[in-house]
Structure formats: structure tokens, C-alpha cells
């Protein structure tokens, strides 16, 4: 399965766009344009949702990661997907459970 994202990622990216606008004064038109570009990207991806919340909780307890972070690991494990993240702590903890890479590692393949 290629080009997948968790549904939470949509909120995470749009929140980052909002934050960029708020902190650095990006105007509304620029903000909307970034959101439109991201929306076009999402249309080309399969948006995945967590179904096994018990698995997420189990991973959170075992790893000490937040439920939020653990949801990414659980989804990757459930669907046998590689987890791509720039979060070093998440990469380290997830590497014992699923295949993990940074974005740079993926782009350099």
C-alpha cells in the first residue's frame, strides 16, 4: 500500500499551516493556497483510520509514548506499513515494533 496517511496527519499539517500564518504573519490568501495544495496531496493518498484502540493503548503503555504517537505505530503494525516520521523519539521506540524511516531516508532510496 503506497501513499498512505493517518487521518490525524491531516489535522497536524493544517494546524502547522495555521500556526505558520499566526506566528509569522502569513496572509489569508497564502494560508489558503497552502491548504489547497495539501488538500490536493491528500486526494492522492489513502487516508487510514485506527480501528484497534486496545492495540494503541498497549503500545503506549509498553513504550511510554503518548496515545497519539502510539496510534501511528499501531496503524503501521496493523497494516504492515513502514512508519515515516521526523520524530526521533518516535522512530526509536517504533523501531522495535515496525519498520521506520525518516523522510530523508525514504527520499534517498
C-alpha positions in Angstrom: 0.0 0.0 0.0 1.6 3.3 -1.1 1.0 6.9 -0.2 -1.0 6.4 3.0 -1.5 8.8 5.9 -3.3 8.6 9.1 -6.4 10.8 9.4 -4.8 12.6 12.3 -2.0 13.8 10.0 -4.5 16.0 8.1 -5.2 17.9 11.3 -1.5 18.0 12.2 -0.5 19.5 8.8 -3.3 22.0 8.7 -2.5 23.1 12.3 1.1 23.7 11.2 -0.2 25.8 8.3 -2.4 27.8 10.7 0.5 28.2 13.1 2.8 29.5 10.4 0.1 32.1 9.5 -0.4 33.1 13.1 3.2 33.3 14.2 4.8 34.6 11.1 2.0 36.7 9.7 1.3 34.7 6.5 -1.7 36.3 4.9 -5.0 34.6 4.4 -4.5 34.0 0.7 -1.1 32.4 1.2 -2.6 30.3 4.0 -5.5 29.2 1.8 -3.1 28.3 -1.0 -1.0 26.1 1.3 -4.2 24.4 2.5 -5.4 23.9 -1.1 -2.0 22.3 -2.1 -2.2 20.0 0.9 -5.8 19.1 0.0 -4.7 18.1 -3.5 -2.0 15.9 -2.0 -4.5 14.2 0.4 -6.8 13.4 -2.6 -4.0 11.3 -4.0 -3.5 9.4 -0.8 -5.3 6.7 1.1 -6.4 8.1 4.4 -6.3 5.5 7.2 -8.1 5.3 10.4 -7.3 3.4 13.6 -9.7 0.6 14.4 -7.9 -1.2 17.3 -7.7 1.2 20.2 -6.7 -1.5 22.5 -3.5 -2.0 20.4 -2.8 1.7 20.6 -3.1 1.7 24.4 -0.9 -1.4 24.7 1.8 0.2 22.6 1.5 3.4 24.6 1.9 1.6 27.9 4.8 -0.6 26.7 6.8 2.3 25.0 5.9 5.2 27.3 4.8 7.2 24.2 1.6 9.2 24.1 -1.6 7.6 22.9 -1.4 9.9 19.9 2.1 8.8 18.9 1.3 5.2 19.6 -1.6 5.4 17.2 0.9 5.8 14.3 2.8 2.7 15.4 -0.4 0.7 15.8 -1.7 1.6 12.4 1.7 0.8 10.7 1.8 -2.6 12.6 -1.9 -3.4 11.8 -1.4 -2.8 8.0 2.3 -3.9 7.8 3.3 -0.4 6.7 6.6 1.5 7.1 6.3 4.4 9.5 7.9 7.6 8.2 8.5 10.2 10.8 10.9 13.0 11.7 10.2 12.5 15.4 13.4 10.9 16.7 11.9 9.5 19.9 9.0 8.0 18.0 11.4 6.5 15.4 13.5 5.0 18.2 10.6 3.4 20.1 8.7 2.3 17.0 11.8 0.6 15.5 11.2 -2.3 17.9 7.7 -2.8 16.5 7.5 -1.7 12.9 9.8 -0.7 10.0 10.7 3.0 10.5 12.4 5.6 8.4 13.0 9.3 8.3 11.7 11.3 5.3 15.3 11.8 4.1 15.9 8.0 4.2 12.8 7.5 2.1 13.7 10.2 -0.4 17.3 8.9 -0.8 16.1 5.4 -1.9 
